[in-house]
Amino acid sequence: MIWHIAKKEILENLTTYRFAILPGMLVILMTVSLIVSYGDYELRLENFNLNHPAAHSSNVMIPPTPLSIFAKGVDAHLGRLYYIKFSGIEVQAVEESVNRLFSLFSVPDGLFIIKVMLSLIALLFSFDVITSEKEQGTLKLTLTSGANKFALLFGKLLGRFVLVAGPFSVLYLASAIIVSILPDVPVSGEYWSKIVFILVSSAVYIFSFIAIGLLLSSLVHHNSTSLVLCLAAWVFLVFVIPQMGMTIARSIAEVPPSERVEMQNRLATIRGIFDRIHQDPTWTPQGFKRMSDEINAANSQALESYRPKLLKNINITKTIVRLSPAGALTFLLTDATDCGLFEETRFKDAVAGFASRNFDVINGVKNGTIEDFRYERTSLQDILNASGYTDIGIIIIVSLLCVTLSMISIAEYDPR
């Protein structure tokens, strides 16, 4: 019975303006996003090819990942050139676009389309799933004729989910296939496993907002009321909670700006040189080695004092933002595309370790060859073990909670 009801929902909505307009808008957005995101990836790859260090260099740079075409995250920051110097680690400034309009009107990437547009489309497809039946009086007729309330509920839920997830899945897989055959896009088994994971995660996310629309529709009696509540819930979950999380975390965990840490490193270098000139004007090798050790220790101490505050800020932000399915999805998909905070922390730890191991060789304190910097992006299993299971679990819990509350609401509905 559930499938018959779902099939009826699908067939009734296939001929509506809603189905023609919303998926059509999705096609346009995903096409434009794919073209622009691939162009941005090509520019970052060209920048890497022009600036990447030679073998045994003291500088560090990694190529962009093709998965950033779907969710860019912080990949532009990861792809900058890192200079290992006597004063510490310096980072290449972010390149500004020649066209200033891009800084005012940024083109949404795949993550934005999934997080913002798909959630809105899901709510617009589900806000009237129960209220329309109530307004037309067909809900009473259906239930008094002996139809099972829960079968009706799950049938409608399944039908509306297929209407949203079906077109998106086709478009997304088509985009992934197109990207895989484009020039300069290395494709591996890890690429496809993460593509499938992103698709499954997006489907779970769509289901959560369909469930939210179902719940709100089951609680009220008019389409207009349900629509207003759904739009309010969309704004709160997609925009308010993530922004509130960042604001609260910033006020609780005071993190000094990175420029201050860099200034402390430079001051430590100047102080070390000044002290060594007074203590050892002849600049013996032993004195130079002691100065190098003192500067390296001072830089490490500045970084260690900064890192706990930064991690505290990140953890508070994640805890609050994860109250929303949109926030959990942001962390999940940026990590899955190797462009999230987890990847950034892991990469910077690798750079710091490389600098520490080769500090004396880089600065001429001792003879030797600088090791080649090697870095592999995080595997899908490591992402899931780190926080992926938590993020997708939160979205599933929200979905189950909304479905359960909808079942309670429909169970208490009296058709007489």
Secondary structure as UniProt FT lines:
FT   HELIX           2..14
FT   HELIX           17..51
FT   TURN            55..56
FT   STRAND          59..60
FT   HELIX           66..69
FT   TURN            73..74
FT   HELIX           75..78
FT   STRAND          82..85
FT   TURN            86..87
FT   STRAND          88..91
FT   HELIX           101..104
FT   HELIX           110..112
FT   HELIX           113..118
FT   HELIX           119..126
FT   TURN            127..130
FT   HELIX           131..136
FT   HELIX           138..144
FT   TURN            145..146
FT   HELIX           149..180
FT   TURN            183..184
FT   HELIX           189..219
FT   HELIX           223..235
FT   HELIX           236..240
FT   HELIX           241..252
FT   HELIX           258..279
FT   TURN            281..282
FT   HELIX           285..321
FT   TURN            322..323
FT   HELIX           325..336
FT   TURN            337..338
FT   HELIX           341..362
FT   TURN            363..364
FT   HELIX           380..383
FT   HELIX           384..388
FT   HELIX           389..411
//
